[in-house]
Amino acid sequence: MVQGIIDRFEGKIAVVEIDGGDMMDFPKSALPNGAKVGDMLIIDGDTITISKEGTEKLRKEIDDLMDELFED
């Protein structure tokens, strides 16, 4: 089992950044419905699920960094 983050979509392909920073391509059809850029995925063999908890944690970290960057 590995974790990854959807980096971008290129046509029918999802480019996913895997744990160590390697990029892997997956068919969009293999992803759960509603998957979007920035979602954290759990990849276990042929099964791919969205980690809602992981996705929320990542989004909060990004929001916090943006707040720091753009402080008055």
Secondary structure, DSSP 8 states (H G I E B T S, - for coil): -EEEEEEEEETTEEEEEETTS-EEEEEGGGS-TT--TT-EEEEETTEEEE-HHHHHHHHHHHHHHHHHHT--
